[in-house]
């Protein structure tokens, strides 16, 4: 299963970063380019353990829906969302936070599997991994700017 791991240092406190990362409204704002919107489940505010959200977004020119659920949660250090249904065969996104000298280290670990067997593995290598790195990096930079502007 492919893994994307990103580390972002943010000049903001851990609680601000943690809460922005699980804020449905913030997520919508950070993903405007893909027209992402929450259409079912928890559709606004801070998502909590056991809650789920269905997103509608356009990726690769195709409108898609994806439902994920918060399966692990420890304020303000980590939470995990896992896909219940959607375009991937599966995914698990670990959001990890730690404080370091008045800054926050945010780590994303995104494990994913594409459907379609060998063709899916080829798509992972040629296209999907790079696309997801760009998507997560864009979101993380948006979060970094917002969190730092609140300090």
C-alpha positions, 0 to 999 in steps of 0.5 A: 500500500503506497504511503505519502508522508508530509511534514509541515512546521507551523509557527502556531500552537498545537491546538490551533493546528489540530482544530483547523485540521479537523474543521469541516468549514476550513477544509471546504475553503482549502479545497475550493479548487476541487469544488469540495463540499460536505454533503452528508454526515458532519457537514460543518464545524469540528469533526469528532471521534466516530463521526463521518462526512461525505464529500463531493468534489471534482478530481481529474474532471470527474465529480466524485463522492467519498465518505470517511470516518474518524476512527482514532482521536486524541486531542490535540495530538492525532486523529485518523480518518479512514475511507468508508466508500469512494474512488479508492479501494481504501485509504487511511489518513493519520494526522499527527501533531507535536509541539516543538519550541512554540511551533507545531510539527504536523505530520500527514501519513496517507496510506492508499490503495487504488482499485483495478489491480495491476492497472491501479498500481500503475496509476498509483505510480504514474499519476495518483501519488503525485496528485495526492502529494500536491493536494495535501501540500496545498492544503497544508500550506493553506492551514499553515497560513491560516494558523500563523495569521491567528497568532 
